[in-house]
């Protein structure tokens, strides 16, 4: 009987197995030529070991162990495709050419184009190629990813400001910031009240792609705001099909990357004695760089879902991001939500797109300059704690920085909403009207406070600086687009009108003299005893624009793009309110010519050429109008009352603070570009080469008048004939192996050379960087010099220490004296070249991606060394590096004069990020009915830097300015960078 039962069970099992197994067959063809594709890999999703390959006629037959599931089709040169099957059936599949080739769609101003139709210099970075790690904003995602785009962070602070320089610095007053366009909404670069990067409000995980419009043909459609280039950010949208749900979680740990080699306690004791200094020995052995930094812990949680039908699609996400810096009281917290909807109606003629991003940002910042100064100069023999409490008896009667950290806080709360709705209607085939209504509203409150504190040697009264800022940016746009084809001719005509209004209001209160009662100053403002200062401001700017563009193609071979935009800005006077910005570009798809059409080697070869003008309106508001104030000092008043005995009895008079100048014009950048795009060997090797020449004119500056007898000390004007020239070469190359194999790889990189020069400047030097503190305040470090790059270092040439123990400098003019005329141009803060390269490897379910970036040919002025690492500091028992003992005969009284002594090589190579990932098949853990994929990853960020620079990091740009002219390449006690290890889990449902 038992044998009979066993046979029955075996038979039923066989029947069950036979019933579950199904056979799926079909044919794979290409979607363009409609011809069979042989060699396509076909496998059941989750079971790659059972893969089969299509035969010469594109046929395949595969057996599945379940009744339904998904077939995966992959082949080099085509987009991998998933197709559902149910039971034994025939599945015919059409594969699309891979989007990395000619059919890739890139976003341009007010529309999109196929890559094969693009005539301008446009670089596109998709989400899968973004930099990995702890990332706060869009700029970090593309660092090193685009030729000709130099992304430099101001510091290592979480969410720090960045300089994004596209094809060289082309302006003085307006800086380098490009125009950012998010889902069709042009952001304004005016103040939002947030001290860190204003782009931090966008969750990087919500971004689908970033396009960089580099030349005038690509960016001229944005006219007056495109001189520094345009960065177009597109967030993730839904697509028809089943709902896709994604959950990602990461945890990161950040530590100080590099320590400056100051003396330890034993070395310090010896060195102070060696320089005949006064040693104040606290008896301890303290590493202040360790004591004043921490391991920053960062967490990120992001949940998203998307889906839709033929008529309606959606994408929604929520995110929580908490980043800790390596300094105490340094945190960036972001709570974000996004909703993107798209609805079609009226036979798909009517379409509505809606995008909403809402963010709450909480930013805590330390007194970074003070903390970094303490880390490097505190006496290492002083104990940090005594009997478990902070030591209050430190050398030189300085306040223990542990206490300083507790007393100081800088906290900003920002709420921001970016929303736009864009209904469109197709009246006739190809003719579409679109209305775009958007608003960007931001409100911030920032409290910078110092708690009251009293000890035997230190007293602080307590202070509060409260700043409330609101920024309201409203956009109205109307566009009409007409697409039509006539045999071999194709046309796209765009006409549009735009109106944008920006309102910024700010209130600022300064209070001091708070009681030490355990209550924070911001919570008891009424108790301030010292004099209070307060101020407020309101700014309103409007931009009215009209624009048009023609795209013409003949036989997909010969391309023409012509653009014109007229901008009217309230920032300019009545005589030059409107600026006009034309551009034209030509393209030739050489690979479509008969002599290359059948080439098996050259898949794509396109020549591009463009010319155009863009503008800059990034200047202060109201500068074309006169401004007045009251004064009763000097010659501003007259004693009308004969009984008056001092100025308090004199009446106030009205004086100019700014002269009217209705003739101020736009800064204009004229750019020419010629480029070559190519793809070879079945699209495995691809690249671009571009040469550009950009000239900026009508440079706007606030300068001192030539005539000393003027109502004001400075006035705004366009500098006649002055030009800023940038020209250079950009090269990008990418190579991919056969992706259908178990092991595949890709390698690539880019490099760009830029020559920057100022010509026809009427000034000997316009200072961009000056010394601060140490008896050198205001001394020029670098500036704008005729015939030299922006940010050229201009200083005395240090040649050693003389017999008297004092500095010796080169007498460059040979007059026997060392004066300002002996200063030389000693290099520039701008790099001669920037480069990046990557390596990606994939083996079955494992993948490894490594990204490097670097720069060369630039200098850095080590202001930290000038201020702190000298013999006088060491003699007074402040810590330094071995710079202080470099010259044995140097006098302790030797001055720290601005000179090449503190100028260093700024070249570097950085391992920006490296990620090792593993895609775990849910079936392996019995979750295949619940999950589509589980990805585990570990990322190292800023793993190492190869450089000769002796400071914390060679990527320096603290974002300071002199006379509203931006500074470059000076290390002012910058917030140090961190090395981060990040663990990630991503689950797709």
Secondary structure, 3 states (H helix, E strand, C coil): CHHHHHHHHHHHHHHHHHHHCEEEEEEEEECCCCCECCCCEEEECCEEEEEEECCCCCEEEEEECCCEEEEEEECCCECCEEEEEECCEECCEEECECCCCCCCEEEECCEEEEHHHCCCCEEEEEHHHCCCCCCCCHHHHCCCCCCCEEEEECCCCCCCCEEEEECCCCCCCCCCCCEEEECCEECCCCCCCCCCCHHHHCCHHHEEEEEEECCHHHHHHHHHHCCCCEEEEEECCCCCEEEEEEEEEEEEEEEECCCCCCCCHHHHHHHHHHCCCCCCCCCCCCCHHHHCECCEEEEEEEEEEEEECCCEEEEEEEEEEEEECCECCCEEEEEEEEEEEEEEECCCCEEEEEEEEEEEEEEEECCHHHHHHHHHHCCCCCCCEECCEECCCCHHHCCCHHHHHHHEEEEEEEEEEEEEEEEEEEEECCEEEEEEEEEEEEEEEEEEEECCEECCCCEECCEEEEEEEEEEEEEEEEEEEEEEEECCEEEEEEEEEEEEEEEEEEEEEEEECCCCCCCCHHHCHHHCCCCCEEEEEEEEEEEEEEEEEEEEEECCCEEEEEEEEEEEECCCCHHHCEEEEEEEEEEEEHHHCHHHHCCCCEEEEEEEEEEEEEEECCCCCCCCCCEEEEECCHHHCCCCCCCCCCHHHCCCEEEEEECCCCCCCCEEEEEEEEEEEEEECCCCEEEEEEEEEEEEECCEEEECCCCCCCCCCCEEEECCCCEEEEEEEEEEEEEECCCCCCEEEEEEEEEEEEEEEEECCCCCCEEEEECCCCCCCCCEEEEECCCCCCCEEEEECEEEECCCCCEEECCCCCCCCCCHHHCEEEEECCCCEEEEEEEEEEECCEEEEEEEEEEECCEEECHHHHHHCCHHHHHCCCCCCHHHHCCCCCCCCCCCCCEHHHEEECCEEEEEEEEEEEEECHHHHCCCCCCCEEEEEEEEEEEEEEECCCCCCCCCCCCCEECCEECCCECCCCCCCEEEEEEEEEEEC
